[in-house]
Amino acid sequence: MRIDTLDPSSRPLVESCTTLIVNAFADPRRYGPERIMRELRSSDPVFYRQFFIALQDGKLVGIGGVKAADWASQTHILHLSAVAQEWRGRGIGKALIKARVEWVEANFKRGRLIVSTAKIGRYRELGFTELRATRVDGRQLMVRRFKSG
């Protein structure tokens, strides 16, 4: 498996990523194709978005994004994480999380990463902690603070 950054100018790749995310979430109101394509193609220099893709034998099997929450707060959000159903349980999701954490910590001197997740144990293993009283609909808000030395 290989992790790469998504080239948002590649229409076929963006379309494949959109399909993967839409199928993984199966919630067309919140994760419709139009919204996902806008997210994947955003090029706002202040509120950046960076996506990472997982490829197995040249086939897209996973995607995960990270974006700025606010230009002044040094807060970054892990979002739109999805692994194709037939590829789940093989460490792809965890590899995508690690790639995003490493990218943020390499590109920013300090800050915090936040994520809303049902997979609390996976994020604890990677240094995230739960924020109290933030569990909603089976998902927990978690944070990882960092400072480059």
N, C-alpha and C positions, 0 to 999 in steps of 0.2 A: 504494500500500500504506500502511496505517496501523497503528501499534503502539499498543495500549491495555493497561491493566492488566485482569486478569481479575476480574470480579465473582463471587466464590465463592458468592454467594447465588442466582445465576442457574442453576437446575437444567439448562435446555436447553443453556446454554453450557458448563457443567461436563461434561455428558454428551458434547457434541461434542469437547471437549478430550480427554476420556478416550479416546474412540474414535480420535482422531488419534494419541495417544501409543501406545496398545495396537497399532494397525496399524503404526506406524513401527518399533517395537522388535520386534514379533513374537516375544516371549519371555514367554508367559503365566505362567511360574513367577515371574519377577522383576517383570514389568510387567503384572500382571493388573488387570482393571477395578476390583476392590474396593480394591486398594492405591492405584491412581492416584487414584480418587475421594477417598480419605482424604487423600492429599497435597494435592490441589487445594482441599479444603474446610477444611484445618487452620487454626485461628485462635489458636494458642498465642501469647500475647503476648511470651513470653521467647524462644522458638525460632520466630521469624517465618518465614513463607513468603510470597513475593510472586511472582506469575506474570504474564507479559506475553504477549499474544496478537497475532498478525499477521493483519490482515484485508485482503482484496482484494475490492473491490466488495461489502462486507458479508459475505463468505464467510471462515470461519476457514481459514487456510492454514498457520499455525505457532504454536508455543507454546514458552516457555522459562521456567524457574523459577530463583529464587535463594532460599536459605534460610540461616539461622544454623547454623553448625556447633556452636557452643558459646557460651553467653551471655558468658563471660569471655575468650574467646580472640580476639575481634575477627576471626574467620574466617567467611567467607561462601562458600557452595558454589553454583556454577552447576549446575543439574541439570534433568532431564526436558526437554531440548531436542529438538524434533521439528518437521519441516516435512513437509507432505503431499507424497507422492512426486511427484505431477504438478507441484508448484511448486518443486522443488529446483533449484539452480543459478541462482537469480534474486536472490541477495543477502538473502533473507529470514532465514536463519540468522544471518548476520553482523549484520543490523539488530537481531535479538533479543538477541544478545550485547551489542551497544553499549548498548541500552536498559537492560539489567540492570546493566552496569558503571556507567553514568551514575547510575542510581537508587541503587546502593549508595554510590557516592562522594558523592552529594548528601545522603544520610541518615546517614552515619557519618563521623566525623572522621578515622579512620585504621583500617588493618587490612589484610587480604589476602583476595583472591578465589582460590578453587581450582576446578579443573575436571579431570575425567578425559576425555581426548579422543583420537580417532584423527586429528583435523584440526589437527595441530600448527602448520602454517603460518598458518592462519587466526587462531589465538590469539596467535602471535608478533607478527603485524601489529597486534594490539591491546594489546601490552605485557606479555604473559604470557611466562614463562620455564619451561623444563622443570626439574623436580626430579630430581636424579640417582637412578638405580637404582630408578625407579618405573614402568617400562613393564611392563604385564601384559596379555596377550591382545590385543596390538595397540593398546592405549590407553596414553597417557602422562599422568601427573599434572603439571599446570602451575599456576603461581602468578603473581599480579599483586599487588604491594604498593602501597598508596596512603596518602597523608596529605593532608588538606585544608589549604590554606594560608590 
